Amino acid sequence: MATILSVSGSPSATSRTARLLRHLDQRLTAQGHEVIPFDVRDLPAEALLGADFRHPAIVQATALVERADGVVVGTPVYKAAYSGLLKSLLDLLPQYALAGKTILPLATGGSVAHVLAIDYALRPVLSSMGATHIVPGWFTLDKDITAGDDGTLTVAPGSAEALAQVTDQFSAALGGRTTLLAATG
């Protein structure tokens, strides 16, 4: 099966975006893929903001992208665009770091006013980095994601179904099993 890098571009350790990605990681793992979770916020700020391409953490992040067959890119939407943290990482990757990769773009945000951020902000950048196949992504409203104190995640039924569908399309594009798993709420 494929190796998938699941990238959270959220600066918050308790973000809905990161929790949603880890939730979807479980689905992809159940479909037979090796999933590597990666939180950009764990990279040293001085390396990101100083554009230190040679910093060991940036070199390692670049190697993870290179190793992956597919990349899930998740970001909160701020001011109608993907996060600055994600932008900082993308700027440090080689120009064609996504060449030969299948990409699933995902975004979260507080308003439907940001729903086009995937297509008008994120997708063009991913395409310019050589992504071979960018599957349809999904924007999930913050109100549709509920994190329990015990670490569980509940996604509203309509969003859960849509996320299951785009995740399964991504998996199929990577040659994964497409058996329908119940959308976990």
Secondary structure by P-SEA (a helix, b strand, c coil): cbbbbbbbcccccccaaaaaaaaaaaaaaaaccbbbbbbcccccaaaaaacccccaaaaaaaaaaaaccbbbbbbbbccccccaaaaaaaaaccccccccbbbbbbbcccccccccccccccaaaaaaaccccccbbbbbbcccccccccccccccaaaaaaaaaaaaaaaaaaccccccccccc
